[in-house]
Each structure stands twice: as structure tokens, then as C-alpha cells.
Amino acid sequence: MNSHRQPMGWSRVERALAQTLHTQPRTTKAHGATIERCEAPDVEVEVVR
């Protein structure tokens, strides 16, 4: 993780992401990377690992 590149409030976003993925997992494989998309009421985050 590059903590210095993360915006303020990243912890809240990460929690929302984890919670939404836990209840409604949307995972797709693309170009050998796992893309997890989260659509929360107040945030839309796309995480590429």
C-alpha cells in the first residue's frame, strides 16, 4: 500500500468497500488482475490489486 498516496478518510472508504464486498461481492478477472468494484450510497471505489 502506498499510504502517502491515499486521500484523507481512506479508512472509511476502505471499511465501506469491505462491508459492501462482504454482502454483495462483485469480482471480475481482467488482464490477470482482480478488480473489485464497490457501489456504496456515498462512494464508488474501484480497487485494482
N, C-alpha and C positions, 0 to 999 in steps of 0.2 A: 504493500500500500504506500502511496505517496501522500502522506498526511499533509504535507505543505501545499499540495495542490487541491485539497478538498475544501469546499466552501464552508462557511460557518453554519452550524446547525446540521452538519452531516450526520451526526449521531441519530437525530430524529428521523432523518430521511432513511438512514440505514435500518432503523427499527421498523419503520413503516414498510420498507421494502421486504424485510424478513417476514413480517407479520402477514403481508399480502401474499407472498410466495408460499407461506405455510398453509394458508387457507385456499388460495387459488393459484397453484403453480403453473406458470406459462414458460416453458423452457424449450428452446429450439436450438438445433446444432447448425452452425453456419461457418464455413471456412475453418473448421477444426476448433472453433471457439464456442463456448457456451454463452448464449445471450439470454439473460433473464430480464423480462420486461414486467414492470410493476405499474399498475394504474390505480393509485390511491386517490381519494377525494381531493386532496390538496397538492398532490405531487405526482409527476410522471417521470420515472427514472429508468434508464436503460443501462444495465451493468454488463460490461464485457470482460470475461475472465479468460 
